[in-house]
Amino acid sequence: MGSRYGGLKQMDKIGKSGEVLLDYSVFDAKRAGFGKAVFIIRKDIEADFRECVLSRIGDSFPCELAFQEMDSLIPPDALAKAKEAKRTRPWGTAHALLCAQNNIDAPFTIINADDFYGTEAYKAMGSFFAAGTAKLDGTALLDGTVNEGAIVPYRVDKTLSPQGTVTRGVCEIKDLYLYSVDELTSIIREEDGKIYNTAVDGSKRHLPDSTPVSMNF
């Protein structure tokens, strides 16, 4: 919803020919072997989204729309509690994915529409799916399907902002498997040149530049 940004980052034109961030995501996904895109949006921006994004993609890549609203798939009692708490924003990524479940019939990846991931990220995930008939330990799966998930992690030093602190999911990886994700807030490079997270109690945790973090890929 771009509450901090002050508008819809997904539809701000940034390229020389008016491209938005999603244009680059779709282009990179297509080159990596993905077969279609499902955009999960709010119903009230559908007309603008079709004009700004879908009209540019045209027939070059199959696209579908799914809709995520605050009340989508939410039990009435839970929705009532959310309204009592004056919640106005839709739920998170897992909820968005559930809203698109009828559009998904194959191995898939999910990304943030307002992030730029780079070509290599899509190539990495495409390679993971291309090798989907074998598990990471090399044993074949009887039904030929992928039974594993994957994440494309980034070095924390490549994800900092010159505009202040960031929040990142710090990943612990063991033997190529994601062991845990610890969401840390207030991450910034300080005057000594090192990167720190400052906890609510004021304690600091040093994060080496190469620390892997999740960017929701």
Phi and psi in degrees as a GROMACS rama.xvg file:
@    title "Ramachandran Plot"
@    xaxis  label "Phi"
@    yaxis  label "Psi"
@TYPE xy
63.6346  39.8726  GLY-2
-64.6091  -39.877  SER-3
-76.2567  -36.6514  ARG-4
-71.5932  -32.6047  TYR-5
93.9405  19.5833  GLY-6
173.027  -173.673  GLY-7
-88.8746  99.7484  LEU-8
-60.0049  -31.2211  LYS-9
-62.7798  -23.9513  GLN-10
-118.769  14.129  MET-11
-80.8797  129.978  ASP-12
-81.9396  125.773  LYS-13
-124.632  -17.8006  ILE-14
-85.6246  167.942  GLY-15
-63.4789  -26.5011  LYS-16
-111.105  23.938  SER-17
84.9821  18.3825  GLY-18
-67.1034  146.048  GLU-19
-103.741  168.133  VAL-20
-55.9279  -36.9394  LEU-21
-64.6974  -28.2432  LEU-22
-58.7996  -42.5587  ASP-23
-69.5927  -38.0066  TYR-24
-63.3301  -46.6469  SER-25
-64.4491  -42.6235  VAL-26
-60.4068  -46.6946  PHE-27
-68.2768  -38.1758  ASP-28
-64.9736  -41.6027  ALA-29
-61.6233  -44.7327  LYS-30
-65.7036  -26.2685  ARG-31
-85.5237  -2.5914  ALA-32
105.397  2.80401  GLY-33
-70.6598  150.269  PHE-34
-100.022  -21.3909  GLY-35
-163.104  167  LYS-36
-121.382  138.372  ALA-37
-116.703  117.293  VAL-38
-96.7527  124.498  PHE-39
-101.025  112.072  ILE-40
-133.999  172.118  ILE-41
-85.0725  145.679  ARG-42
-60.4965  -32.4682  LYS-43
-74.0484  -8.89697  ASP-44
-109.531  10.3696  ILE-45
-58.0008  -47.8819  GLU-46
-61.2744  -46.4475  ALA-47
-64.5573  -38.4617  ASP-48
-65.8954  -41.967  PHE-49
-62.8151  -40.1166  ARG-50
-71.7164  -41.9431  GLU-51
-84.7306  -38.19  CYS-52
-107.892  -58.3522  VAL-53
-64.4944  -34.6105  LEU-54
-65.2424  -30.6884  SER-55
-74.3003  -39.5136  ARG-56
-71.1907  -39.175  ILE-57
58.6036  -133.344  GLY-58
-94.8694  10.0705  ASP-59
-75.7309  -16.9606  SER-60
-158.629  132.991  PHE-61
-62.4322  131.75  PRO-62
-135.124  146.43  CYS-63
-134.987  159.337  GLU-64
-113.046  140.357  LEU-65
-128.352  153.784  ALA-66
-120.111  132.358  PHE-67
-118.748  116.107  GLN-68
-118.068  166.61  GLU-69
-60.473  -30.6322  MET-70
-98.0996  4.33389  ASP-71
-65.2797  121.45  SER-72
63.272  9.38316  LEU-73
-93.0926  127.453  ILE-74
-58.3687  144.443  PRO-75
-53.5336  -40.0592  PRO-76
-67.9179  -38.6403  ASP-77
-68.2247  -37.4682  ALA-78
-66.3439  -39.4516  LEU-79
-62.7976  -41.261  ALA-80
-64.5115  -38.4963  LYS-81
-64.9387  -39.809  ALA-82
-69.1169  -36.0749  LYS-83
-62.2509  -33.9495  GLU-84
-83.3194  5.25526  ALA-85
61.3816  34.9576  LYS-86
-74.0944  133.247  ARG-87
-123.067  -15.1458  THR-88
-89.2966  148.031  ARG-89
-61.8165  166.685  PRO-90
-77.2813  -175.912  TRP-91
-85.6925  -156.545  GLY-92
-64.6458  -41.0767  THR-93
-62.3822  -40.2945  ALA-94
-65.7125  -40.9684  HIS-95
-59.3735  -43.0592  ALA-96
-62.7962  -41.2184  LEU-97
-62.4176  -35.0921  LEU-98
-67.1695  -20.1893  CYS-99
-105.188  10.9048  ALA-100
-60.8638  -31.4779  GLN-101
-77.0877  -9.49111  ASN-102
-96.7551  -4.98  ASN-103
-112.547  120.69  ILE-104
-135.118  22.1209  ASP-105
-157.455  169.616  ALA-106
-52.6767  141.068  PRO-107
-146.049  166.176  PHE-108
-128.957  159.032  THR-109
-128.681  139.546  ILE-110
-134.551  169.517  ILE-111
-84.6892  136.134  ASN-112
-72.2346  -18.6442  ALA-113
-107.377  21.799  ASP-114
-118.741  148.425  ASP-115
-105.854  117.655  PHE-116
-98.3809  -25.4403  TYR-117
90.536  150.657  GLY-118
-57.7017  -40.1498  THR-119
-61.8579  -31.7689  GLU-120
-64.1596  -42.9614  ALA-121
-69.8264  -36.2735  TYR-122
-62.8956  -40.9906  LYS-123
-63.4769  -45.8015  ALA-124
-70.2175  -36.4903  MET-125
-61.5589  -39.9147  GLY-126
-66.2078  -37.0783  SER-127
-60.8666  -44.8182  PHE-128
-69.7733  -37.4893  PHE-129
-62.057  -28.3172  ALA-130
-96.704  24.397  ALA-131
-72.4208  -7.10698  GLY-132
-84.8599  0.285248  THR-133
-133.742  143.57  ALA-134
-75.9775  169.711  LYS-135
-63.4695  -22.409  LEU-136
-87.8645  2.33156  ASP-137
93.6937  -5.86896  GLY-138
-82.8257  137.968  THR-139
-74.1768  149.464  ALA-140
-93.0855  137.198  LEU-141
-62.88  -37.299  LEU-142
-95.0435  2.59548  ASP-143
72.3133  16.5892  GLY-144
-107.864  164.959  THR-145
-83.9652  125.174  VAL-146
-115.091  15.5795  ASN-147
-123.454  150.627  GLU-148
-103.215  169.121  GLY-149
-147.683  159.537  ALA-150
-131.348  144.334  ILE-151
-99.7954  103.771  VAL-152
-86.7801  158.053  PRO-153
-125.128  150.496  TYR-154
-65.9001  135.33  ARG-155
-61.227  -33.3194  VAL-156
-67.6338  -19.5759  ASP-157
-88.5946  -2.05296  LYS-158
-118.161  10.6564  THR-159
-77.9351  162.388  LEU-160
-118.299  137.44  SER-161
-73.4923  -5.36062  PRO-162
-96.9377  8.07962  GLN-163
136.5  -160.433  GLY-164
-78.0177  162.35  THR-165
-131.657  162.057  VAL-166
-110.805  131.229  THR-167
-139.76  149.07  ARG-168
-87.3736  103.607  GLY-169
-78.2369  124.075  VAL-170
-98.6425  137.25  CYS-171
-105.448  119.288  GLU-172
-117.341  128.519  ILE-173
-127.788  123.187  LYS-174
51.6879  44.7044  ASP-175
70.7917  7.40225  LEU-176
-109.099  142.717  TYR-177
-76.6213  115.904  LEU-178
-92.14  -38.847  TYR-179
-161.144  160.239  SER-180
-130.736  124.659  VAL-181
-116.749  110.28  ASP-182
-76.776  118.05  GLU-183
-116.408  137.014  LEU-184
-104.344  173.275  THR-185
53.317  51.5619  SER-186
-95.6973  130.006  ILE-187
-158.483  153.754  ILE-188
-87.0558  122.146  ARG-189
-94.5803  -178.092  GLU-190
-61.9842  -25.0409  GLU-191
-80.5075  2.37241  ASP-192
86.6759  -2.92438  GLY-193
-100.48  156.816  LYS-194
-96.665  131.799  ILE-195
-131.768  150.578  TYR-196
-106.601  132.318  ASN-197
-106.424  117.172  THR-198
-75.8932  171.138  ALA-199
-59.4575  -34.981  VAL-200
-82.0672  4.06676  ASP-201
91.9352  -8.6971  GLY-202
-72.0461  148.959  SER-203
-114.583  145.363  LYS-204
-126.164  124.052  ARG-205
-79.0093  132.226  HIS-206
-116.07  112.774  LEU-207
-56.2641  151.145  PRO-208
-53.5071  -33.9551  ASP-209
-86.2621  4.69703  SER-210
-55.9986  125.805  THR-211
-76.5297  134.631  PRO-212
-130.538  154.849  VAL-213
-87.9377  136.146  SER-214
-117.528  27.7741  MET-215
62.4589  45.3218  ASN-216
